[in-house]
């Protein structure tokens, strides 16, 4: 009787999970990514080997290749859109000082502890001191998790059951269908609208103020402009009324900025007579998302003591990043705003010249950048961009880091004003990779 040859089942040669997890690369990934992600990659590679798609000897390599590069689904992006504070790209880019401060705050810190006494201390006292230094006209400061929260706290603590007087022209809607009137009314305050969409006078405010008035609210229309037959009332005039003036400046500009002469700032508003100013931390201030409340000592104290303040308080990572933004050098947002046009032209020329050397159709063109995120509406900042074939837009977005520009007239523009100068080399390399088809997707 002839012998029967039994072919070994190749699936038996697939390495066991415990064996694979002893691979130094996967061991390191366990610390970086956690067991769930690593085991999922190992199982998927083993299944591929059992289906005959890869050799059993290649399972470890396949598992390593399938691992994500970082423990988050967020991907880094080079903002080449010409929008300095791009809401969809995370708004302000944090400075190196702020990033370093976040690293310190990741461990145990004295966020709410007095090391000299060994007792509980004021939360984020260093941040409060940095804000006071940045806005000398503020008698006291308080910080919450965003500017909408700052308005909610002010309306709840100061106007619940009372009236807030506001111009009809300042009943604004911002991104994602978020409406200021609905936010304020949700706190239990009543709105007393005055004036018209395009014109409001001091007499309109004066006639509306009465025993039920908690404060007058002025909202900077940061994401639109009304032009033509218009009239508004400034803080100095409103401050003469017998009630506090709360001014939501929105953008987070703390002091006058020469590049944006018409953008309101916190210090000037307080000197003009505002009792309280609210602002964002992640727009023109250039820090993390936060809501700033600056103004009279007695009003800020009322806000800080209100029960809802606990629900809106800042976490330690944000507090550290914001303090470092205030104390450190100019953050990337302000640096981009202030960079001279000739410098942008020099960088664009150098980038285009290098790309042309790789056989890529690259041209330097004039462009216009904007602040973004509702800041300085209608203000266009002269800039320079590198113009490329629009077909590069998709492969550039697939890279890691991705490079995002904007399409104009059938060309892809990479605007230098929104690209930090230390990333010029990264952008060049990305374009070369995208043009040669070597991008990773």
C-alpha positions in Angstrom: 0.0 0.0 0.0 1.5 3.3 -1.1 2.5 5.9 1.6 0.2 8.9 2.0 2.1 12.2 2.2 0.5 14.6 4.7 1.0 18.3 3.9 1.5 20.2 7.1 -1.2 22.8 7.7 0.6 26.2 7.2 -1.7 27.8 9.7 0.1 25.8 12.4 3.2 27.8 11.7 1.5 31.1 12.5 3.3 32.4 15.7 1.3 32.5 18.9 0.2 35.9 20.3 2.5 35.6 23.4 5.4 34.8 21.1 4.8 37.8 18.9 4.4 40.1 21.9 7.9 39.3 22.9 9.1 41.1 19.8 11.0 44.2 21.0 9.1 46.4 18.6 5.7 45.2 19.8 6.9 45.4 23.4 7.8 49.1 22.9 4.4 49.6 21.2 2.6 48.3 24.3 4.0 51.1 26.4 3.3 53.7 23.7 -0.1 52.6 22.4 -1.6 50.2 25.0 -2.4 46.5 24.8 -5.8 46.8 23.0 -4.3 48.5 19.9 -1.2 46.2 19.8 -3.2 43.0 20.2 -5.6 44.1 17.5 -2.8 44.6 15.1 -1.3 41.2 16.0 -4.6 39.4 15.6 -5.2 41.0 12.2 -1.7 40.0 11.0 -2.2 36.4 12.2 -5.5 36.2 10.3 -3.8 37.4 7.2 -1.3 34.6 7.5 -4.0 32.0 8.1 -5.7 33.2 4.9 -2.4 32.8 3.0 -2.0 36.5 2.3 1.4 36.7 4.0 4.0 34.1 5.2 3.9 33.1 8.9 7.4 34.4 9.1 6.1 37.9 8.2 3.4 38.2 10.8 5.5 40.2 13.3 6.5 42.7 10.6 2.9 43.0 9.3 1.7 43.7 12.9 4.3 46.4 13.4 3.5 48.0 10.0 -0.2 48.1 10.9 0.3 50.0 14.2 -0.7 53.6 14.3 2.1 56.2 14.5 0.6 57.9 17.6 -1.9 57.1 20.4 -4.6 59.4 18.9 -6.6 59.6 15.7 -5.7 63.3 15.4 -3.1 63.9 12.6 -0.7 66.8 12.5 -1.3 69.4 9.8 0.7 72.1 8.2 -1.7 75.0 7.8 -0.9 76.6 4.4 -4.4 78.0 3.9 -3.6 81.6 4.6 -6.1 81.6 7.5 -4.0 82.2 10.6 -6.5 81.0 13.2 -8.3 78.2 11.3 -11.3 76.9 13.4 -11.3 73.5 11.5 -7.6 73.0 12.1 -7.7 73.6 15.9 -7.4 77.4 15.9 -4.2 78.8 17.4 -1.0 76.8 17.2 0.6 76.7 20.6 4.1 78.2 21.1 7.1 76.0 22.1 6.8 77.5 25.6 3.2 76.5 25.9 3.9 73.0 24.7 6.7 72.7 27.2 4.4 73.9 30.0 1.8 71.3 29.1 4.5 68.6 29.6 5.1 70.0 33.1 1.4 70.0 33.9 1.0 66.3 32.9 2.5 65.3 36.2 1.6 66.4 39.8 1.9 70.2 40.1 1.0 73.0 42.5 -2.1 73.9 40.5 -4.1 74.4 43.7 -1.5 74.0 46.4 0.7 76.5 48.3 4.1 75.0 48.7 5.2 77.6 51.3 2.3 76.8 53.7 1.5 73.2 52.7 -2.1 74.3 52.4 -4.6 74.6 49.6 -3.9 77.6 47.5 -5.7 79.7 44.8 -6.1 77.6 41.7 -3.7 78.6 38.9 -2.4 81.7 40.7 0.5 82.0 38.3 -1.9 82.3 35.4 -3.9 85.0 37.2 -0.7 86.9 37.8 0.4 86.6 34.2 -3.0 87.9 33.0 -2.9 90.8 35.4 0.6 91.7 34.1 -0.7 91.5 30.5 -3.8 93.7 31.2 -2.8 96.3 33.7 -6.3 97.9 33.6 -7.9 94.8 35.0 -8.4 94.9 38.8 -9.0 91.1 38.9 -9.2 88.2 36.5 -10.9 84.8 36.2 -10.5 82.1 33.5 -13.0 79.5 32.4 -12.9 76.9 29.6 -14.0 79.1 26.7 -15.5 82.5 25.8 -19.1 81.2 25.6 -18.6 79.9 29.2 -17.4 83.3 30.2 -20.6 84.9 28.9 -22.7 82.2 30.6 -21.0 82.8 33.9 -21.4 86.6 33.6 -25.1 86.4 32.7 -25.9 83.7 35.3 -24.1 85.5 38.2 -25.0 89.0 37.3 -28.3 88.9 35.4 -30.3 85.9 36.3 -33.9 87.1 36.6 -32.9 90.5 35.4 -32.4 92.2 32.0 -29.4 92.5 29.7 -29.6 95.5 27.4 -28.1 94.8 24.0 -28.2 96.3 20.5 -30.1 94.5 17.8 -27.1 94.8 15.6 -25.0 92.7 18.1 -27.3 89.7 18.4 -24.9 87.6 16.5 -24.7 84.0 15.4 -21.2 82.5 15.2 -20.0 79.1 13.9 -22.1 75.9 13.9 -25.4 77.9 14.3 -24.4 79.1 17.8 -26.4 82.2 18.7 -25.6 84.6 21.4 -29.2 85.5 22.3 -30.1 81.9 22.9 -27.1 81.4 25.0 -27.9 84.4 27.2 -31.6 83.5 27.6 -30.7 80.0 28.7 -29.1 81.5 31.8 -32.5 82.9 33.0 -31.7 86.5 32.0 -34.1 88.5 29.8 -32.8 90.4 26.8 -33.9 94.0 26.2 -33.1 94.7 22.5 -32.4 98.3 21.5 -31.8 100.2 18.3 -32.0 98.6 14.8 -29.8 96.2 12.9 -27.6 99.0 11.5 -28.0 101.9 13.8 -28.1 102.2 17.6 -27.7 105.4 19.6 -26.8 106.2 23.2 -30.4 107.4 23.7 -31.7 103.9 22.8 -29.6 102.5 25.6 -30.5 105.3 28.0 -34.2 104.8 27.4 -34.0 101.0 28.0 -32.0 101.1 31.3 -34.2 100.7 34.3 -34.5 99.1 37.7 -34.4 95.6 36.2 -31.2 96.2 34.2 -28.3 94.0 35.3 -25.8 95.2 32.7 -25.4 96.5 29.2 -23.7 94.0 26.9 -21.6 95.1 24.0 -20.7 92.3 21.6 -18.0 92.8 19.0 -19.3 91.6 15.7 -16.2 89.6 15.1 -17.2 87.4 12.2 -19.0 90.0 10.0 -19.1 93.7 9.1 -22.0 96.1 8.6 -21.1 98.9 6.2 -22.9 102.0 4.9 -25.6 103.8 6.9 -24.5 102.5 10.3 -24.1 103.8 13.8 -22.9 102.2 17.0 -22.1 103.3 20.6 -18.6 102.9 22.0 -17.7 101.7 25.4 -16.8 105.2 26.7 -20.3 106.5 26.0 -21.9 103.4 27.5 -19.8 103.7 30.6 -21.7 106.9 31.5 -24.9 104.8 32.1 -25.8 103.9 35.7 -25.2 100.1 35.1 -22.1 98.0 34.4 -20.9 97.5 30.8 -19.8 94.0 29.8 -17.9 93.9 26.6 -17.4 90.6 24.7 -14.4 91.5 22.5 -14.2 87.9 21.3 -10.8 87.7 19.7 -8.6 87.6 22.7 -6.5 90.6 21.8 -5.2 91.9 25.2 -3.4 95.1 24.1 -3.5 97.2 20.9 -2.0 95.5 17.9 -0.5 97.8 15.2 -1.3 95.3 12.5 -5.0 95.3 13.4 -5.8 98.9 14.5 -9.6 98.5 14.4 -9.7 95.3 16.5 -10.8 95.9 20.1 -8.5 94.9 22.9 -9.1 94.1 26.6 -6.9 96.8 28.2 -8.2 99.6 26.1 -11.8 98.5 26.7 -11.3 98.5 30.5 -9.6 101.9 30.4 -12.6 103.2 28.4 -14.9 102.3 31.2 -16.0 98.7 30.7 -16.7 97.0 34.0 -16.0 93.5 32.6 -14.4 92.2 29.4 -14.7 88.7 28.1 -12.4 87.2 25.5 -11.1 84.0 24.0 -7.7 82.5 24.7 -7.3 80.6 21.5 -7.7 83.2 18.8 -5.5 86.3 18.6 -4.1 85.7 22.0 -2.5 82.6 20.5 -3.1 80.2 23.4 -5.3 77.2 24.2 -9.1 77.3 24.2 -10.1 79.4 27.3 -12.5 82.2 28.3 -11.1 85.2 30.0 -13.0 87.5 32.4 -11.2 90.7 33.3 -12.5 93.8 35.1 -13.7 95.2 38.4 -12.7 93.4 41.5 -16.1 93.1 43.0 -17.7 91.7 39.8 -15.0 89.2 39.1 -15.2 88.1 42.8 -19.0 87.4 42.3 -18.3 85.4 39.2 -15.6 83.3 41.0 -17.8 82.5 43.9 -20.8 81.5 41.8 -21.6 77.7 42.0 -21.6 77.4 38.2 -17.9 78.6 38.1 -16.9 75.1 39.3 -18.4 73.5 36.2 -16.7 75.9 33.9 -13.2 75.9 35.5 -10.0 75.4 33.6 -8.0 72.2 33.7 -4.4 72.2 34.6 -3.0 71.5 31.1 -4.9 74.6 29.7 -3.9 76.7 32.6 -0.2 75.9 32.1 -0.3 76.5 28.4 -2.1 79.8 28.8 0.3 81.1 31.4 3.3 80.1 29.2 1.6 81.9 26.2 1.3 85.1 28.3 4.8 85.0 29.7 6.7 83.6 26.8 7.7 85.1 23.4 5.1 86.0 20.8 3.0 82.9 19.9 2.9 81.6 16.3 -0.4 83.4 15.6 1.0 86.9 16.4 4.4 86.0 14.8 2.6 85.2 11.6 0.5 88.3 11.8 3.6 90.5 12.2 6.0 88.9 9.7 7.1 91.5 7.1 6.0 90.9 3.5 9.6 90.9 2.1 10.4 88.0 4.4 7.4 86.1 3.0 8.5 86.8 -0.5 12.1 85.6 0.2 10.7 82.3 1.7 8.3 81.8 -1.2 11.1 82.4 -3.8 13.4 79.9 -2.0 10.6 77.3 -1.8 9.5 77.6 -5.4 13.1 77.5 -6.7 13.8 74.3 -4.8 10.6 72.7 -6.1 11.3 73.7 -9.7 14.7 72.0 -9.3 12.7 68.8 -8.7 10.8 69.3 -11.9 7.6 70.6 -10.2 5.5 73.4 -11.6 5.8 76.0 -8.8 5.3 79.7 -9.0 5.3 82.5 -6.5 2.1 84.6 -6.5 0.6 87.5 -4.5 -2.0 86.4 -2.0 -4.1 87.6 0.8 -4.2 86.0 4.3 -6.9 86.5 6.9 -7.0 86.2 10.7 -9.8 83.7 10.8 -12.0 82.3 13.7 -14.1 85.5 13.7 -11.1 87.8 14.2 -10.7 91.1 12.3 -13.5 90.4 9.7 -12.8 92.1 6.4 -9.1 92.6 7.1 -6.9 91.1 4.4 -3.2 90.7 5.1 -0.8 90.9 2.1 1.0 87.7 1.7 2.9 85.5 -0.8 2.0 81.9 -1.8 3.6 79.1 -3.8 1.2 78.1 -6.6 1.1 74.4 -7.6 -1.0 72.1 -9.8 -4.3 71.6 -8.0 -4.0 67.8 -8.4 -1.4 67.9 -5.6 -4.1 68.9 -3.1 -5.3 65.4 -2.3 -1.9 63.6 -2.1 -0.7 66.4 0.2 -3.6 65.9 2.5 -2.8 62.2 2.7 0.7 62.8 4.0 1.7 62.7 7.7 1.9 65.5 8.5 -0.7 66.6 6.0 -0.3 69.8 4.2 -3.5 71.8 3.6 -3.6 74.8 1.2 -6.5 76.4 -0.7 -7.7 76.1 -4.3 -7.9 79.3 -6.4 -8.5 79.4 -10.1 -7.5 75.8 -10.7 -4.3 76.1 -8.7 -3.3 75.0 -5.2 -1.9 77.9 -3.2 0.4 77.3 -0.2 0.3 80.6 1.7 3.5 81.4 3.5 1.9 83.7 6.1 0.2 80.8 7.9 3.2 78.5 7.6 5.7 78.8 10.5 9.1 79.4 8.9 10.7 76.4 10.6 8.3 74.2 8.6 9.3 75.4 5.2 11.6 72.4 4.8 8.8 70.1 5.8 6.5 71.6 3.2 9.1 71.3 0.4 9.7 67.7 1.2 6.0 67.0 1.3 5.4 68.6 -2.1 8.2 66.6 -3.6 6.8 63.4 -2.1 3.3 64.1 -3.3 4.5 65.0 -6.8 6.5 61.8 -7.1 3.7 59.6 -5.8 5.5 58.7 -2.6 2.9 60.1 -0.2 1.4 57.7 2.4 -2.3 57.4 2.5 
